[in-house]
């Protein structure tokens, strides 16, 4: 199995384990993500996975659906809740992973925006599972132990540097900043040309929180220097869709309940 697909399955398995521990009433508890309930967060993930399975199984139907946003919206907001939602989400998630595992890694997968290779598509789905899983960790004020698979999300964060600006109709500041991060096992991860005047340095999880808009840059301990790096960290967005603004400082942290 392709490493990125295996990492996606591991990410989903961690979230599945956490959801399995929820009581029936906890599905209506509010997370720090836009005040969505756990139920709404998982509905969002499930809706995206439904579309992902369609893209992987029936490209022609997926492209047809892209032109009918009313149908897409309906599919991506499934009317199912609680334990039933949990079961259906997990079934689709596992089917998605099985389908990805069978594909040639060079195949392009249709999606909203540019088509993606199997590796990047798998990482994009992992990024969604990781970032929204964090919403539930934060809801309970729990610390999270990240694994080496976090590097996939770092990579998609780095690769979407230019897209963050293009998506907003802004010129892309050059050069792209040097990235120096410490992974979960204290490994050093470096990207782009070394530059002591334009960089982002610090903890890899903090970087992932910012590029997925799970944290405001003011709520993490990243060291940011230089114009391009500073402008990027203010608006970084590694997920598809129209531009969204990061959360307000202090609004999405693990101290949500305190």
BELCOR-V787229 format. One record per residue. N is the residue number from 1. PHI is phi in whole degrees, -180 to 180 (999 if undefined). PSI is psi in whole degrees, 0 to 359 (none if undefined). Layout:
n-><N:N>
phi-><PHI:PHI>
psi-><PSI:PSI>
This chain:
n-><1:2:3:4:5:6:7:8:9:10:11:12:13:14:15:16:17:18:19:20:21:22:23:24:25:26:27:28:29:30:31:32:33:34:35:36:37:38:39:40:41:42:43:44:45:46:47:48:49:50:51:52:53:54:55:56:57:58:59:60:61:62:63:64:65:66:67:68:69:70:71:72:73:74:75:76:77:78:79:80:81:82:83:84:85:86:87:88:89:90:91:92:93:94:95:96:97:98:99:100:101:102:103:104:105:106:107:108:109:110:111:112:113:114:115:116:117:118:119:120:121:122:123:124:125:126:127:128:129:130:131:132:133:134:135:136:137:138:139:140:141:142:143:144:145:146:147:148:149:150:151:152:153:154:155:156:157:158:159:160:161:162:163:164:165:166:167:168:169:170:171:172:173:174:175:176:177:178:179:180:181:182:183:184:185:186:187:188:189:190:191:192:193:194:195:196:197:198:199:200:201:202:203:204:205:206:207:208:209:210:211:212:213:214:215:216:217:218:219:220:221:222:223:224:225:226:227:228:229:230:231:232:233:234:235:236:237:238:239:240:241:242:243:244:245:246:247:248:249:250:251:252:253:254:255:256:257:258>
phi-><999:-55:-55:-65:-71:-62:-66:-60:-63:-63:-63:-66:-64:-64:-66:-60:-63:-68:-66:-65:-86:-78:-79:-54:-76:-72:-67:-100:-68:-91:-94:-75:-83:53:62:-70:-78:-56:-58:-67:-62:-72:-58:-62:-64:-64:-60:-67:-69:-59:-67:-65:-62:-62:-62:-82:-96:-147:-59:-62:-68:-62:-67:-65:-67:-58:-87:-124:-65:-63:-69:-61:-59:-64:-66:-85:-130:-63:-90:-149:-136:56:-65:-65:-62:-57:-64:-67:-58:-66:-62:-67:-61:-66:-63:-58:-65:-62:-66:-64:-65:-87:-85:-64:-56:-86:-66:-95:-108:-68:-156:-78:101:-63:-62:-128:-68:-57:-62:-70:-62:-62:-66:-63:-71:-63:-59:-64:-64:-67:-68:-79:-62:-61:-57:-78:-56:-64:-58:-92:67:-92:-79:-113:-99:-81:-114:-62:-64:-58:-61:-59:-73:-58:-61:-67:-66:-67:-68:-96:-54:-65:-63:-54:-80:-58:-62:-101:73:-108:-67:-85:-65:-120:-84:-62:-68:-70:-117:-133:-128:-104:-77:-58:-103:67:-79:-87:-113:-123:-141:70:-70:-61:-152:-86:-119:-153:-156:-127:-132:144:-77:-63:-65:-60:-60:-65:-60:-74:-71:-91:60:-87:-142:-76:-56:-73:-97:-123:-110:-70:-97:-123:-139:101:-59:-58:-63:-66:-64:-63:-66:-72:-134:-50:-152:-101:-104:-72:113:-64:-62:-126:-88:-61:-66:-66:-54:81:-88:-138:-136:-72:-94:-53:-88:-93>
psi-><136:137:317:327:318:321:321:315:320:319:315:324:322:316:320:319:319:319:327:337:354:140:162:321:338:345:343:4:149:131:167:356:97:25:22:148:167:319:315:322:313:326:318:313:316:318:318:322:326:313:325:317:320:316:326:330:327:80:321:316:322:314:326:319:330:332:359:82:335:317:320:314:318:315:325:2:68:136:73:146:165:225:325:318:316:313:314:319:313:322:313:321:314:321:318:315:319:318:318:323:335:347:152:127:339:351:144:134:128:145:182:113:203:147:156:149:163:318:312:325:316:318:323:320:324:318:318:315:319:312:319:334:323:325:322:321:314:322:322:359:29:146:147:136:105:156:174:338:349:336:328:319:324:315:314:330:316:317:338:17:302:321:327:317:316:321:337:4:27:152:146:118:136:147:165:139:153:136:126:111:153:119:176:331:27:17:142:125:123:143:146:174:138:135:118:6:358:95:164:123:149:207:136:321:321:317:316:322:322:313:337:1:36:341:150:148:332:347:4:175:31:145:118:128:140:153:304:315:316:315:320:311:341:332:10:138:111:2:156:164:178:161:137:149:146:162:158:150:134:357:342:84:172:354:22:320:354:none>
